[in-house]
């Protein structure tokens, strides 16, 4: 079987290829956006009863607007750094470290307190 574009001049053929690739890319982006809005974020899994009690105690201590969720596992490397798992809930104590570095936040993890990368937290 002959391709429908078989007798086309080469520049026109490449234009057709490019157009269809752009169209496929746009469809893929639209699909990804739709997929992201339909599926709940990975952090939205139900909390265990122990986590739930911890969250309630953090809310009562710090208020709901201070709660953040860990978006990916954090392994603390320095002194005073916390090691936390994705999905854990923490309360923001200070949006900077002792040196004023705003990329490391001081948080209460429902007991232990320490620093975590601000980029790995999102409002809960």
N, C-alpha and C positions, 0 to 999 in steps of 0.2 A: 504493500500500500504506500502510496505517495503522500508525503506531508502536505497539508494545505498551503504551507508557505514555501514549498519546494522551489517554485519558479520565481520567487520574489527577489529583487535586487538585495544584496547583502545589507546595506544601510537600513532599508525598510524592515528587513527581517529582524535586525538587532533592536530597532525601535519597537516592534511588536513584543519581542522578548522582554525588553525593559519595562514596557507598559504593563505586561501581565505580572512581572515580578513586583512592581510597585503596588498593583492592585492586590496581589496576594499578601504583601506586607501590611497594607492597610487593613485587610480582613483579619489578619493575625492579631494586629494591635487591638482592633475592635473586640475580637474574641477574648483576648487577655483581659481587657478592661471589664467586659461583661462577666468573665469568670471571677475576677477579683471582687466584684460587687455582690455576686451570688453566694460565694463561699465565705463562711465566717472566718475571721482571722485566726491563725493557729493558736493564738493566745487565749481565744475565747472558749476553751474547753471548760467544762464544769469544774469547780474547785472541790477538793476533798473537804470533808467536814473540818479537819484540822486547819486547812488553809482558810476556810470560811471564817472560823473563829479568830484566826490571826488577822484577817482583813477587817473584821468587825472591831477588833481591839485597836488596829491602826486608825480606823475611821474615828473611833471615839477619842483617841489621843490627839490625832492631827487634823481631822476633818476630811471629807471625801475629795475635796479639790487638790489635796496633796498626794493622792495615791497614783502610783505609776506601776506599769507592768513591764517586766523584763522581756525584751524582744528576742534575745538570743543568749545562750549560755555565757556566763561571765566567769573567768577564772582569775581571781585576784592575784597580782604578782608582787605588789609592794605591801609593806606594813599598812595596816588599816584598810586594805582593799577587801571587799567581800567577794566570795565565790557564790554565785547564784545560778539557778536553772531558769531556762526560758519559761515564761508563764507565771513566774513568782510575782507576788504583789509586794511593793515596798512603799514607804511613805517618805516623801522628800523633806529633809531637814534643812538643807542649805544647798543652793544651786551653784556652789563653788567649793574648792578644797581650801585648806588652810593658807595656801599661797595665793588664793584668789583666782585659781585656774577654773574657768567655768565649764571646761569639758569633763571635769570629774565632780560628781555630786555626792553630798553626804546624805545617806538614806538610813532609815530604820527598817530592818527586814523582819520586824516582829520579834525582837530580841537583840540579835547582833546589830550593831551599827557600824557603818564604814562607808568607804568611797566606791563608786561604780562609774563607768563611762556613761556620760549623759546620753550619748548617741544610742545606747542600748536600752533606753527607757522610753516608754510612750505613755501619755495620760491614760489612766484606767477608766 
